[in-house]
Amino acid sequence: MKKILSFIILTFILFSNYIITNAEEDEENKSSFTFESDYKLYEERVANICSPYEYIE
């Protein structure tokens, strides 16, 4: 029983540390991106996907 409980606690600690570090990285990266820059990237991806079909016609 102690092994199971210690495993659960250790897993929780490691997972919470992983979440905290990802949240800090997201805050750093969020300031450099805006909705407009994300939308431009989205338009470029859609254009890259759709462009082969334009040449078929």
N, C-alpha and C positions, 0 to 999 in steps of 0.2 A: 504493500500500500504506500509506503514511503517513497519507493522508486517512482511509482505512477504520479504521485503528488509533486515530487520534485521535478519530474519531466514536464508536467503541465506548467508549473511555475517558471521553469527555465524557458520553455517555448514561448510563454506569454511575454517574458522580459525581452527576449530576442526579437520577437515580432513587433512589440511596441517600439523598440529602438529602431527597427527598420522603417516603421511608419513615420517616426519623428524625423529621421534623416531625409526621407523622401519629401516630407512637407517643407523642410527647410530648403531643399533644392528647388522645389516648385515655386516657392516665394522668390528665390533669386532669379529664376528663369521667367517668371510671370511679368516682371517689370519690363523685359526687353521685347515682349510680344504684345501686340494690340490686336483688336478684332480685324482691323484692315489688313495687317500683314498676314494674319492667319487666313483671311478670305482670299488673298492673292495666292497663297500657297495652295489653297483648295482649288482655285480656278486653274492653276498650272497643272495640277494633278488630273483634273477632269479633262483638260485639253490634251494631255498626254495619253489618256485612256481612249478618248474619242477620236483622235486624229487618224488611226489606221482605218477606221470605217469610212472616213471621208474619201480616202483614196480608192476604195473599192467601187464607189459609184462612179 
